[in-house]
């Protein structure tokens, strides 16, 4: 028995909201990928990419959940609508958790970056470390963690020298003996710049997760209303 009256409006609203959920999933994937790429690009926060990864996974899962919502609403199938509501509720909880994790991570980020830069600088001779720190310094036009003088901690460069990636005009051995030469190298550290960029990305993750969770809660409410209407129709029959 097809639903009628207000329940029919709810049916079409729920179908429309599933399109919104699809867009929400796409938005979560995009925001999560951008944040993860931003963190991975530094290669300094290994082990701190959990929140973006969770958001990406949630975005992908939403595509599948939208299927239950669309089909359940269109066919007025109580089982599918119920499944949609349950799965969406789980996703909302995960998104709120990701938002909280992102907020907590922001508070620990500076310490993590400090440790990361120390490891990269003192272990500069290792290929992964060298490529990572060189990439950061070129990208953000900076040198060392807090300043170019951080490079005095490493034993893999000549005295008072910095990697060539610190140079304003990169040429072979341009960083030799130039640890304090502001005319040749960038003397400002990378840590404040990277810290700001990553915190902004994490904040976007938290905001996106909370906004989308609010939209999805509306979908859960509509699902419950439609389930009740479908059940009432069966009871009448």
Secondary structure as GFF3:
##gff-version 3
##sequence-region A 1 237
A	DSSP	alpha_helix	6	42	.	.	.	ID=ss1
A	DSSP	alpha_helix	50	75	.	.	.	ID=ss2
A	DSSP	alpha_helix	78	122	.	.	.	ID=ss3
A	DSSP	alpha_helix	127	140	.	.	.	ID=ss4
A	DSSP	three_ten_helix	148	153	.	.	.	ID=ss5
A	DSSP	three_ten_helix	164	166	.	.	.	ID=ss6
A	DSSP	alpha_helix	191	236	.	.	.	ID=ss7
###
